[in-house]
Amino acid sequence: WNITSSKEFSHPDSVEDICWSPTESQVFATACVDGKVRIWDTRYPGRPRLSFQAHWADVNVLAWNSLKQSSHLMATGDDDGNIKIWDLRNLSTSMPMATISYHKAAITSLDWHPTEEAILVVSSADHKITVWDFTLEEEVSTNPKAREAKEYPTPLYFLHQGLHEVKEVLFDTSSPGLIIATGESGFHLFHPINL
């Protein structure tokens, strides 16, 4: 290793997470406590190539969709339990494709499914692991009581509550659908049906 050739990338605040682009070997993204996501290119050190306000709270985690046809999708999670899905091709509006405000504490980890472009697994400090399928559409009900009683948002596909202080969650790339999660009491392996 030649550490004398390292390049400097300055950030105004603490960097909480980092993720390499799945398609561009010189490009990576950072999540910062100032609520911004920055996209960097190692060929141009010093300044990010792109920066956007992803959240108003600390951005704890980010994940780039690793499928080639969906590599423009990025998921972010913040201290307030919010998850956002971004289309990096269309940031001019500064609006996410989707916003999920289901978790009641900080998002601690997230990971895209290795073969299904619209499925995301998320862990939170609220001791919940959720799997989201963004292809699911909300059913329209004419019954006002049914609309008020809705406890779970439509894209929620699976909920796991058996692990305390969840720190990280990942899909297994060699066995799609198998999920591993780490926490205070150890780790859990589970395979939600049909994933």
Secondary structure, 3 states (H helix, E strand, C coil): CCHHHCCCCCCCCCEEEEEECCCCCCEEEEEECCCEEEEEECCCCCCCCEEEECCCCCEEEEEECCCHHHCCEEEEEECCCCEEEEECCCCCCCCCCEEECCCCCCEEEEEECCCCCCEEEEEECCCCEEEEECCCCCCCCCCHHHHHCCCCCCCEEEEECCCCCCCEEEECCCCCCCEEEEECCEEEEECCCCC
